[in-house]
Amino acid sequence: MTAKIALIFVVAVFLFQVFSDETGATIIRRDAPIANQEESLNDLENLLNSAKQSLDELFNKVQSSDLYQNASKAIEEFGKKVKDTGNEFYAKLTNNTQTKTQK
């Protein structure tokens, strides 16, 4: 099993070397000045505002959906049941402990 993994690793490294050498691809960094910085900032601000508005609309639609309302109610009821059951269990434990210590 270890030999198979080692062989696969060696083949993968070999193929990576072969394909990376054939392409001759290199990374070129170009620091070009922004043509109109203020216009670019305005475009970015408009894009962010549009994304925020879309997310707000989506959030409002999700909150007003019946599925969300029903799930919220179900989770709230489940939490109340768990709390009540826990309180009943605790009361039984404390009562049993008190009766045993009084005997």
All heavy atoms as an XYZ file, in Angstrom:
813
protein
N       0.825     -1.189      0.000
C       0.000      0.000      0.000
C       0.873      1.257      0.000
O       0.609      2.190     -0.729
C      -0.918     -0.048      1.230
C      -1.870      1.090      1.314
S      -3.087      0.958      0.007
C      -4.036      2.375      0.314
N       1.890      1.265      0.832
C       2.781      2.416      0.902
C       3.537      2.598     -0.416
O       3.765      3.729     -0.854
C       3.781      2.240      2.056
O       3.052      1.971      3.243
C       4.609      3.486      2.253
N       3.891      1.490     -1.036
C       4.603      1.567     -2.310
C       3.720      2.180     -3.389
O       4.191      2.967     -4.219
C       5.079      0.184     -2.729
N       2.422      1.860     -3.364
C       1.501      2.420     -4.352
C       1.375      3.929     -4.158
O       1.390      4.686     -5.126
C       0.122      1.778     -4.220
C       0.059      0.372     -4.743
C      -1.353     -0.169     -4.604
C      -1.437     -1.613     -5.061
N      -2.798     -2.147     -4.908
N       1.262      4.359     -2.920
C       1.143      5.790     -2.638
C       2.412      6.523     -3.059
O       2.362      7.594     -3.649
C       0.829      6.016     -1.143
C      -0.562      5.474     -0.827
C       0.921      7.501     -0.784
C      -0.918      5.495      0.637
N       3.558      5.935     -2.772
C       4.824      6.556     -3.162
C       4.937      6.639     -4.678
O       5.386      7.652     -5.225
C       5.990      5.767     -2.576
N       4.519      5.583     -5.385
C       4.582      5.578     -6.840
C       3.653      6.643     -7.417
O       4.040      7.381     -8.339
C       4.195      4.192     -7.384
C       4.189      4.059     -8.904
C       5.591      4.287     -9.461
C       3.650      2.714     -9.316
N       2.453      6.762     -6.873
C       1.516      7.786     -7.343
C       2.083      9.173     -7.106
O       1.989     10.057     -7.962
C       0.151      7.609     -6.644
C      -0.520      6.329     -7.132
C      -0.752      8.814     -6.882
C      -1.752      5.946     -6.362
N       2.722      9.384     -5.958
C       3.324     10.676     -5.663
C       4.439     11.016     -6.649
O       4.514     12.124     -7.166
C       3.861     10.688     -4.221
C       4.524     11.971     -3.840
C       3.780     13.104     -3.599
C       5.906     12.047     -3.739
C       4.378     14.291     -3.261
C       6.521     13.236     -3.400
C       5.756     14.364     -3.159
N       5.296     10.044     -6.929
C       6.415     10.260     -7.857
C       5.885     10.561     -9.257
O       6.378     11.471     -9.935
C       7.368      9.042     -7.861
C       8.375      9.132     -8.988
C       8.074      8.925     -6.520
N       4.864      9.827     -9.693
C       4.288     10.072    -11.024
C       3.659     11.461    -11.078
O       3.812     12.185    -12.068
C       3.264      8.963    -11.369
C       2.465      9.335    -12.608
C       3.969      7.636    -11.567
N       2.972     11.855    -10.021
C       2.350     13.173     -9.991
C       3.390     14.280    -10.062
O       3.228     15.258    -10.796
C       1.491     13.322     -8.725
N       4.469     14.151     -9.316
C       5.544     15.152     -9.354
C       6.173     15.191    -10.742
O       6.435     16.273    -11.286
C       6.610     14.851     -8.266
C       7.835     15.725     -8.452
C       6.014     15.064     -6.888
N       6.391     14.034    -11.336
C       6.970     13.967    -12.681
C       6.062     14.660    -13.696
O       6.526     15.467    -14.501
C       7.211     12.509    -13.084
C       7.686     12.352    -14.494
C       8.993     12.678    -14.837
C       6.836     11.893    -15.488
C       9.426     12.549    -16.139
C       7.261     11.763    -16.784
C       8.563     12.084    -17.123
N       4.762     14.365    -13.656
C       3.829     14.983    -14.602
C       3.746     16.493    -14.390
O       3.668     17.260    -15.357
C       2.445     14.349    -14.474
C       2.329     12.902    -14.982
C       0.949     12.356    -14.673
C       2.620     12.838    -16.471
N       3.783     16.916    -13.142
C       3.775     18.348    -12.867
C       4.994     19.025    -13.487
O       4.874     20.084    -14.099
C       3.745     18.590    -11.355
C       3.814     20.043    -10.995
C       2.709     20.861    -11.150
C       4.987     20.597    -10.519
C       2.773     22.200    -10.822
C       5.058     21.931    -10.195
C       3.942     22.742    -10.348
N       6.153     18.407    -13.340
C       7.373     18.973    -13.907
C       7.294     19.020    -15.434
O       7.671     20.018    -16.055
C       8.597     18.161    -13.467
C       8.955     18.312    -12.017
C       9.381     19.738    -11.690
O      10.024     20.402    -12.484
N       8.993     20.201    -10.520
N       6.802     17.969    -16.040
C       6.730     17.909    -17.503
C       5.789     18.975    -18.028
O       6.140     19.722    -18.949
C       6.279     16.497    -17.965
C       5.914     16.492    -19.443
C       7.378     15.479    -17.693
N       4.594     19.066    -17.465
C       3.619     20.016    -17.983
C       3.965     21.455    -17.649
O       3.680     22.363    -18.417
C       2.216     19.678    -17.483
C       1.650     18.443    -18.127
C       1.231     17.380    -17.354
C       1.555     18.335    -19.506
C       0.707     16.248    -17.939
C       1.047     17.200    -20.101
C       0.622     16.144    -19.325
N       4.589     21.715    -16.528
C       4.938     23.090    -16.203
C       6.106     23.571    -17.057
O       6.192     24.745    -17.382
C       5.261     23.236    -14.719
O       6.422     22.498    -14.387
N       7.006     22.679    -17.447
C       8.118     23.077    -18.315
C       7.669     23.312    -19.750
O       8.191     24.183    -20.435
C       9.233     22.019    -18.290
C       9.994     22.033    -16.978
O       9.906     23.048    -16.272
O      10.653     21.025    -16.658
N       6.695     22.539    -20.235
C       6.242     22.686    -21.611
C       5.494     23.986    -21.846
O       5.601     24.570    -22.914
C       5.340     21.512    -21.997
C       6.103     20.234    -22.258
C       5.186     19.113    -22.708
O       3.998     19.384    -22.984
O       5.661     17.985    -22.772
N       4.756     24.445    -20.874
C       3.966     25.643    -21.095
C       4.822     26.894    -21.084
O       4.540     27.844    -21.799
C       2.882     25.791    -20.011
O       3.513     25.892    -18.740
C       1.919     24.633    -20.036
N       5.853     26.900    -20.277
C       6.692     28.076    -20.186
C       5.961     29.242    -19.551
O       6.338     30.401    -19.731
N       4.903     28.952    -18.825
C       4.094     30.005    -18.214
C       4.859     30.646    -17.065
O       5.509     29.979    -16.281
C       2.787     29.433    -17.695
N       4.780     31.938    -17.016
C       5.394     32.670    -15.918
C       4.405     33.715    -15.420
O       3.471     34.092    -16.112
C       6.688     33.389    -16.368
O       6.363     34.263    -17.452
C       7.738     32.398    -16.807
N       4.632     34.174    -14.226
C       3.782     35.210    -13.656
C       4.452     36.557    -13.876
O       5.627     36.733    -13.571
C       3.575     34.968    -12.153
C       2.871     33.637    -11.940
C       2.790     36.108    -11.527
C       2.756     33.250    -10.486
N       3.701     37.476    -14.440
C       4.223     38.817    -14.695
C       3.426     39.792    -13.847
O       2.193     39.825    -13.910
C       4.101     39.196    -16.186
C       4.915     38.222    -17.032
C       4.546     40.632    -16.403
C       4.728     38.409    -18.512
N       4.128     40.563    -13.066
C       3.472     41.566    -12.244
C       3.594     42.906    -12.943
O       4.671     43.319    -13.355
C       4.124     41.633    -10.866
C       3.475     42.643     -9.981
C       4.037     42.607     -8.609
N       3.430     43.685     -7.842
C       3.815     44.029     -6.656
N       4.790     43.380     -6.074
N       3.236     45.012     -6.016
N       2.465     43.559    -13.041
C       2.461     44.854    -13.716
C       1.782     45.865    -12.813
O       0.612     45.743    -12.486
C       1.693     44.732    -15.028
C       1.715     45.987    -15.830
C       0.998     45.787    -17.131
N       0.361     47.049    -17.448
C      -0.679     47.197    -18.208
N      -1.230     46.157    -18.754
N      -1.188     48.376    -18.425
N       2.528     46.839    -12.403
C       1.985     47.900    -11.567
C       1.634     49.083    -12.458
O       2.448     49.968    -12.685
C       2.996     48.327    -10.498
C       3.235     47.236     -9.479
O       2.300     46.471     -9.230
O       4.353     47.150     -8.950
N       0.409     49.029    -12.958
C      -0.031     50.109    -13.835
C      -0.911     51.065    -13.027
O      -1.692     50.637    -12.184
C      -0.823     49.552    -15.006
N      -0.777     52.341    -13.277
C      -1.618     53.293    -12.553
C      -3.079     53.153    -12.993
O      -3.372     52.810    -14.124
C      -1.055     54.653    -12.955
C      -0.404     54.421    -14.267
C       0.096     53.002    -14.225
N      -3.977     53.409    -12.060
C      -5.403     53.354    -12.370
C      -5.755     54.613    -13.145
O      -5.397     55.727    -12.752
C      -6.222     53.249    -11.075
C      -5.861     51.962    -10.343
C      -7.699     53.320    -11.352
C      -6.502     51.831     -8.988
N      -6.459     54.416    -14.242
C      -6.768     55.541    -15.123
C      -7.598     56.600    -14.404
O      -7.242     57.768    -14.396
C      -7.499     55.043    -16.362
N      -8.684     56.199    -13.829
C      -9.530     57.165    -13.137
C      -9.912     56.545    -11.796
O     -10.874     55.793    -11.690
C     -10.773     57.485    -13.969
C     -11.563     58.644    -13.400
O     -11.295     59.084    -12.284
N     -12.525     59.129    -14.163
N      -9.165     56.891    -10.789
C      -9.311     56.265     -9.483
C     -10.660     56.593     -8.847
O     -11.300     55.726     -8.258
C      -8.172     56.706     -8.574
C      -7.921     55.789     -7.428
C      -6.620     56.138     -6.716
O      -6.119     57.244     -6.838
N      -6.103     55.183     -5.973
N     -11.114     57.805     -8.980
C     -12.383     58.199     -8.365
C     -13.547     57.454     -9.015
O     -14.466     56.993     -8.330
C     -12.579     59.706     -8.488
C     -13.748     60.213     -7.670
C     -13.785     61.731     -7.622
O     -12.730     62.355     -7.469
O     -14.896     62.262     -7.740
N     -13.506     57.313    -10.319
C     -14.569     56.585    -11.024
C     -14.574     55.111    -10.618
O     -15.635     54.511    -10.418
C     -14.372     56.707    -12.537
C     -15.472     56.053    -13.353
C     -15.238     56.237    -14.835
O     -14.829     57.330    -15.258
O     -15.484     55.261    -15.566
N     -13.397     54.547    -10.447
C     -13.299     53.156    -10.018
C     -13.863     52.985     -8.613
O     -14.553     52.001     -8.328
C     -11.844     52.684    -10.055
O     -11.344     52.721    -11.360
N     -13.566     53.928     -7.733
C     -14.107     53.865     -6.373
C     -15.627     53.996     -6.373
O     -16.311     53.304     -5.615
C     -13.471     54.944     -5.500
C     -11.999     54.747     -5.149
C     -11.469     55.950     -4.378
C     -11.796     53.478     -4.356
N     -16.154     54.862     -7.222
C     -17.610     55.009     -7.325
C     -18.253     53.726     -7.848
O     -19.310     53.316     -7.366
C     -17.984     56.188     -8.228
C     -17.703     57.525     -7.574
O     -17.639     57.629     -6.349
N     -17.531     58.558     -8.386
N     -17.619     53.106     -8.844
C     -18.134     51.846     -9.373
C     -18.133     50.767     -8.299
O     -19.096     50.010     -8.161
C     -17.307     51.373    -10.575
C     -17.500     52.250    -11.796
O     -18.489     53.016    -11.830
O     -16.659     52.153    -12.717
N     -17.067     50.718     -7.529
C     -16.968     49.732     -6.460
C     -18.022     49.995     -5.386
O     -18.678     49.068     -4.897
C     -15.564     49.759     -5.845
C     -15.296     48.766     -4.729
C     -15.461     47.335     -5.229
C     -13.903     48.970     -4.170
N     -18.223     51.249     -5.036
C     -19.228     51.598     -4.034
C     -20.628     51.242     -4.524
O     -21.444     50.696     -3.774
C     -19.143     53.092     -3.716
C     -20.048     53.520     -2.582
C     -19.853     54.991     -2.221
O     -18.793     55.552     -2.529
O     -20.788     55.553     -1.634
N     -20.914     51.514     -5.806
C     -22.216     51.155     -6.371
C     -22.417     49.639     -6.367
O     -23.512     49.151     -6.072
C     -22.355     51.694     -7.792
C     -22.475     53.202     -7.829
O     -22.858     53.817     -6.831
N     -22.154     53.798     -8.964
N     -21.386     48.912     -6.676
C     -21.456     47.451     -6.683
C     -21.727     46.922     -5.276
O     -22.583     46.047     -5.087
C     -20.155     46.863     -7.224
C     -20.055     45.346     -7.241
C     -21.036     44.762     -8.236
C     -18.647     44.922     -7.576
N     -21.031     47.469     -4.288
C     -21.243     47.034     -2.906
C     -22.638     47.396     -2.406
O     -23.279     46.603     -1.702
C     -20.169     47.626     -1.995
C     -18.746     47.089     -2.211
C     -17.763     47.856     -1.347
C     -18.687     45.608     -1.917
N     -23.123     48.571     -2.761
C     -24.477     48.973     -2.368
C     -25.526     48.054     -3.004
O     -26.513     47.678     -2.367
C     -24.758     50.423     -2.741
C     -24.046     51.399     -1.835
O     -23.729     51.077     -0.692
N     -23.772     52.589     -2.340
N     -25.304     47.708     -4.259
C     -26.226     46.808     -4.950
C     -26.226     45.425     -4.299
O     -27.291     44.821     -4.101
C     -25.823     46.695     -6.423
O     -26.596     45.730     -7.068
N     -25.060     44.938     -3.944
C     -24.961     43.631     -3.285
C     -25.635     43.677     -1.925
O     -26.354     42.746     -1.545
C     -23.495     43.225     -3.150
N     -25.446     44.757     -1.181
C     -26.078     44.910      0.136
C     -27.592     44.935      0.001
O     -28.311     44.281      0.760
C     -25.591     46.183      0.819
C     -26.172     46.397      2.211
C     -25.767     47.740      2.762
C     -26.343     48.016      4.119
N     -27.791     48.035      4.178
N     -28.080     45.655     -0.987
C     -29.520     45.742     -1.205
C     -30.088     44.367     -1.571
O     -31.138     43.975     -1.067
C     -29.828     46.755     -2.300
C     -31.307     47.001     -2.525
C     -31.551     48.033     -3.604
O     -30.669     48.332     -4.398
N     -32.753     48.568     -3.645
N     -29.397     43.633     -2.404
C     -29.853     42.297     -2.790
C     -29.883     41.365     -1.591
O     -30.835     40.593     -1.416
C     -28.943     41.710     -3.877
O     -28.984     42.492     -5.033
N     -28.858     41.427     -0.749
C     -28.827     40.585      0.442
C     -29.910     40.974      1.433
O     -30.519     40.109      2.074
C     -27.445     40.652      1.102
C     -26.321     39.934      0.353
C     -24.990     40.192      1.033
C     -26.592     38.451      0.267
N     -30.179     42.262      1.563
C     -31.255     42.718      2.452
C     -32.613     42.203      1.968
O     -33.424     41.737      2.763
C     -31.283     44.244      2.544
C     -30.143     44.805      3.373
O     -29.539     44.037      4.157
O     -29.860     46.014      3.234
N     -32.841     42.274      0.650
C     -34.096     41.773      0.091
C     -34.228     40.271      0.315
O     -35.300     39.784      0.699
C     -34.169     42.073     -1.405
C     -34.382     43.533     -1.732
C     -34.320     43.809     -3.221
O     -34.249     42.850     -4.021
O     -34.325     44.990     -3.589
N     -33.146     39.538      0.108
C     -33.163     38.096      0.320
C     -33.444     37.771      1.784
O     -34.261     36.902      2.086
C     -31.822     37.484     -0.108
C     -31.653     35.991      0.122
C     -32.617     35.210     -0.761
C     -30.228     35.573     -0.143
N     -32.796     38.480      2.692
C     -32.994     38.263      4.123
C     -34.436     38.542      4.515
O     -35.043     37.782      5.275
C     -32.027     39.148      4.915
C     -32.058     38.921      6.387
C     -31.551     37.759      6.943
C     -32.606     39.872      7.228
C     -31.587     37.546      8.312
C     -32.649     39.668      8.600
C     -32.137     38.496      9.135
N     -35.015     39.622      3.995
C     -36.403     39.958      4.306
C     -37.364     38.904      3.761
O     -38.347     38.552      4.417
C     -36.756     41.337      3.758
C     -36.076     42.450      4.524
O     -35.721     42.286      5.683
N     -35.872     43.584      3.869
N     -37.082     38.393      2.567
C     -37.939     37.357      1.990
C     -37.867     36.078      2.810
O     -38.875     35.416      3.032
C     -37.536     37.073      0.548
C     -37.955     38.151     -0.418
C     -37.549     37.831     -1.834
C     -37.927     38.957     -2.780
N     -37.509     38.696     -4.156
N     -36.669     35.739      3.265
C     -36.513     34.531      4.078
C     -37.242     34.694      5.402
O     -37.932     33.780      5.866
C     -35.016     34.211      4.302
C     -34.835     33.171      5.378
C     -34.378     33.745      3.000
N     -37.115     35.852      6.029
C     -37.770     36.091      7.311
C     -39.293     36.077      7.192
O     -39.984     35.652      8.107
C     -37.341     37.424      7.910
C     -36.084     37.338      8.712
C     -35.832     38.616      9.486
O     -36.150     39.704      9.027
N     -35.242     38.479     10.651
N     -39.821     36.534      6.083
C     -41.271     36.592      5.928
C     -41.853     35.292      5.370
O     -43.072     35.166      5.281
C     -41.659     37.761      5.026
O     -41.146     37.558      3.725
N     -41.024     34.330      5.031
C     -41.537     33.080      4.470
C     -42.207     32.228      5.543
O     -41.875     32.296      6.727
C     -40.417     32.286      3.796
O     -39.569     31.728      4.768
N     -43.173     31.428      5.107
C     -43.893     30.552      6.036
C     -42.963     29.501      6.628
O     -43.097     29.143      7.800
C     -45.052     29.858      5.316
C     -46.155     30.837      4.939
O     -46.258     31.885      5.601
O     -46.904     30.543      3.986
N     -42.056     29.011      5.834
C     -41.120     27.989      6.323
C     -40.291     28.517      7.486
O     -40.128     27.849      8.515
C     -40.200     27.519      5.189
C     -39.149     26.484      5.545
C     -39.825     25.191      5.999
C     -38.249     26.214      4.356
N     -39.799     29.736      7.360
C     -39.008     30.347      8.430
C     -39.865     30.546      9.677
O     -39.416     30.255     10.793
C     -38.424     31.686      7.953
C     -37.630     32.413      9.010
C     -36.319     32.061      9.263
C     -38.205     33.435      9.760
C     -35.582     32.719     10.241
C     -37.483     34.091     10.728
C     -36.173     33.736     10.962
O     -35.458     34.389     11.941
N     -41.091     31.026      9.490
C     -41.974     31.263     10.632
C     -42.290     29.948     11.350
O     -42.239     29.868     12.578
C     -43.284     31.921     10.167
C     -43.098     33.283      9.526
C     -42.537     34.322     10.474
O     -42.804     34.298     11.656
N     -41.759     35.250      9.936
N     -42.609     28.903     10.569
C     -42.924     27.610     11.169
C     -41.708     27.008     11.869
O     -41.823     26.434     12.949
C     -43.441     26.639     10.107
C     -44.792     27.055      9.563
O     -45.524     27.804     10.202
N     -45.126     26.585      8.380
N     -40.554     27.142     11.251
C     -39.332     26.603     11.866
C     -39.017     27.345     13.161
O     -38.630     26.725     14.156
C     -38.163     26.701     10.890
N     -39.201     28.643     13.175
C     -38.943     29.421     14.388
C     -39.872     28.993     15.515
O     -39.442     28.825     16.659
C     -39.131     30.915     14.117
O     -38.178     31.373     13.196
N     -41.152     28.812     15.189
C     -42.109     28.383     16.202
C     -41.771     26.992     16.719
O     -41.830     26.735     17.925
C     -43.520     28.396     15.627
C     -44.090     29.782     15.431
C     -45.474     29.734     14.823
C     -45.973     31.136     14.511
N     -47.279     31.098     13.847
N     -41.415     26.088     15.798
C     -41.081     24.718     16.197
C     -39.850     24.691     17.095
O     -39.815     23.966     18.104
C     -40.860     23.850     14.965
N     -38.852     25.483     16.763
C     -37.634     25.533     17.581
C     -37.947     26.117     18.957
O     -37.461     25.628     19.978
C     -36.535     26.340     16.858
C     -36.032     25.554     15.649
C     -35.386     26.666     17.793
C     -35.115     26.335     14.737
N     -38.775     27.139     18.994
C     -39.144     27.750     20.274
C     -39.922     26.756     21.143
O     -39.644     26.617     22.341
C     -39.986     29.001     20.022
C     -40.297     29.792     21.269
C     -41.061     31.073     20.955
O     -40.962     31.577     19.824
O     -41.758     31.553     21.856
N     -40.870     26.048     20.536
C     -41.643     25.049     21.291
C     -40.748     23.916     21.779
O     -40.892     23.438     22.910
C     -42.772     24.503     20.418
C     -43.876     25.504     20.162
C     -44.896     25.011     19.152
O     -44.811     23.842     18.718
O     -45.779     25.802     18.781
N     -39.824     23.487     20.923
C     -38.894     22.427     21.315
C     -38.036     22.873     22.491
O     -37.822     22.118     23.442
C     -38.008     22.035     20.128
C     -36.985     20.998     20.460
C     -37.359     19.683     20.680
C     -35.641     21.339     20.560
C     -36.419     18.718     20.987
C     -34.695     20.385     20.868
C     -35.082     19.068     21.087
N     -37.565     24.105     22.458
C     -36.760     24.631     23.558
C     -37.546     24.671     24.858
O     -37.020     24.329     25.926
N     -38.817     25.067     24.773
C     -39.657     25.095     25.976
C     -39.865     23.689     26.529
O     -39.809     23.480     27.743
C     -41.006     25.738     25.667
C     -40.938     27.234     25.484
C     -42.301     27.822     25.165
C     -42.205     29.319     24.921
N     -43.504     29.892     24.561
N     -40.097     22.715     25.625
C     -40.296     21.333     26.074
C     -39.042     20.784     26.741
O     -39.115     20.114     27.778
C     -40.682     20.437     24.892
C     -42.089     20.638     24.415
C     -42.419     19.724     23.249
C     -43.811     19.992     22.722
N     -44.118     19.142     21.558
N     -37.889     21.072     26.150
C     -36.629     20.601     26.739
C     -36.423     21.239     28.108
O     -36.026     20.565     29.069
C     -35.442     20.911     25.796
C     -34.110     20.691     26.487
C     -35.529     20.053     24.541
N     -36.704     22.518     28.217
C     -36.546     23.214     29.498
C     -37.489     22.640     30.554
O     -37.076     22.368     31.688
C     -36.807     24.705     29.311
C     -36.635     25.512     30.570
C     -36.935     26.978     30.311
C     -36.870     27.758     31.608
N     -37.273     29.142     31.411
N     -38.757     22.444     30.173
C     -39.730     21.892     31.115
C     -39.360     20.472     31.545
O     -39.442     20.130     32.732
C     -41.135     21.906     30.501
C     -41.666     23.313     30.290
O     -41.125     24.250     30.920
O     -42.604     23.481     29.488
N     -38.944     19.666     30.578
C     -38.540     18.294     30.899
C     -37.321     18.292     31.809
O     -37.253     17.512     32.767
C     -38.238     17.506     29.610
O     -39.376     17.570     28.749
C     -37.914     16.059     29.901
N     -36.377     19.154     31.554
C     -35.191     19.270     32.402
C     -35.549     19.700     33.811
O     -35.012     19.163     34.792
N     -36.467     20.664     33.923
C     -36.896     21.111     35.253
C     -37.613     20.004     36.014
O     -37.397     19.822     37.219
C     -37.808     22.337     35.137
C     -37.036     23.584     34.745
O     -35.831     23.656     34.944
N     -37.731     24.547     34.174
N     -38.481     19.237     35.312
C     -39.177     18.114     35.956
C     -38.180     17.054     36.423
O     -38.291     16.521     37.532
C     -40.180     17.493     34.989
C     -41.386     18.357     34.704
C     -42.269     17.776     33.610
O     -42.038     16.617     33.192
O     -43.183     18.480     33.168
N     -37.220     16.756     35.577
C     -36.207     15.752     35.914
C     -35.391     16.208     37.123
O     -35.135     15.431     38.045
C     -35.303     15.496     34.716
C     -34.258     14.450     34.945
C     -34.607     13.124     35.110
C     -32.912     14.803     35.000
C     -33.639     12.161     35.325
C     -31.945     13.847     35.216
C     -32.306     12.515     35.376
N     -35.010     17.473     37.141
C     -34.243     18.015     38.260
C     -35.064     17.956     39.553
O     -34.545     17.604     40.620
C     -33.817     19.454     37.963
C     -33.071     20.103     39.094
C     -31.754     19.755     39.362
C     -33.688     21.053     39.908
C     -31.066     20.333     40.418
C     -33.008     21.635     40.960
C     -31.694     21.275     41.211
O     -31.022     21.845     42.255
N     -36.352     18.281     39.436
C     -37.215     18.240     40.621
C     -37.333     16.812     41.152
O     -37.281     16.586     42.367
C     -38.592     18.795     40.285
N     -37.467     15.848     40.260
C     -37.546     14.447     40.691
C     -36.251     14.015     41.365
O     -36.270     13.308     42.375
C     -37.844     13.538     39.504
C     -39.265     13.633     39.013
C     -39.488     12.720     37.830
C     -40.892     12.863     37.295
N     -41.113     12.013     36.107
N     -35.122     14.416     40.786
C     -33.826     14.047     41.367
C     -33.656     14.646     42.756
O     -33.219     13.966     43.688
C     -32.670     14.505     40.473
C     -32.365     13.653     39.261
C     -31.251     14.305     38.443
C     -31.940     12.265     39.679
N     -34.001     15.901     42.889
C     -33.825     16.543     44.195
C     -34.787     15.970     45.221
O     -34.424     15.805     46.379
C     -33.988     18.066     44.099
O     -35.257     18.356     43.499
C     -32.884     18.689     43.294
N     -36.000     15.626     44.797
C     -36.954     15.011     45.731
C     -36.481     13.633     46.166
O     -36.584     13.280     47.320
C     -38.347     14.908     45.101
C     -39.034     16.257     45.035
O     -38.681     17.175     45.760
N     -40.017     16.379     44.160
N     -35.974     12.837     45.213
C     -35.466     11.504     45.555
C     -34.261     11.592     46.479
O     -34.119     10.799     47.410
C     -35.096     10.731     44.291
C     -36.332     10.237     43.542
O     -37.414     10.147     44.116
N     -36.165      9.940     42.269
N     -33.415     12.554     46.234
C     -32.223     12.715     47.060
C     -32.612     13.136     48.464
O     -32.076     12.646     49.458
C     -31.257     13.758     46.447
O     -30.972     13.374     45.115
C     -29.977     13.862     47.218
N     -33.583     14.036     48.590
C     -34.021     14.508     49.909
C     -34.711     13.394     50.704
O     -34.499     13.242     51.892
C     -34.960     15.698     49.766
C     -34.257     16.965     49.318
C     -35.222     18.095     49.047
O     -36.424     17.929     49.137
N     -34.677     19.255     48.696
N     -35.512     12.578     50.014
C     -36.190     11.496     50.735
C     -35.205     10.427     51.181
O     -35.355      9.843     52.237
C     -37.296     10.858     49.873
O     -36.728     10.404     48.647
C     -38.411     11.846     49.618
N     -34.186     10.176     50.388
C     -33.171      9.176     50.773
C     -32.327      9.662     51.945
O     -31.942      8.904     52.802
C     -32.275      8.833     49.579
C     -32.956      7.972     48.563
C     -32.023      7.610     47.430
C     -32.739      6.766     46.399
N     -31.856      6.397     45.284
N     -32.025     10.942     51.967
C     -31.203     11.465     53.068
C     -32.008     11.584     54.361
O     -31.455     11.526     55.445
C     -30.617     12.850     52.695
O     -31.668     13.726     52.352
C     -29.610     12.728     51.585
N     -33.325     11.731     54.250
C     -34.161     11.839     55.448
C     -34.405     10.478     56.104
O     -34.701     10.385     57.263
C     -35.506     12.477     55.093
C     -35.371     13.949     54.754
C     -36.682     14.546     54.286
O     -37.687     13.855     54.154
N     -36.667     15.840     54.013
N     -34.302      9.399     55.328
C     -34.517      8.061     55.895
C     -33.411      7.709     56.803
O     -32.822      7.602     57.559
C     -34.580      7.009     54.792
C     -35.836      7.116     53.997
C     -35.873      6.014     52.947
C     -37.124      6.102     52.119
N     -37.233      5.091     51.129
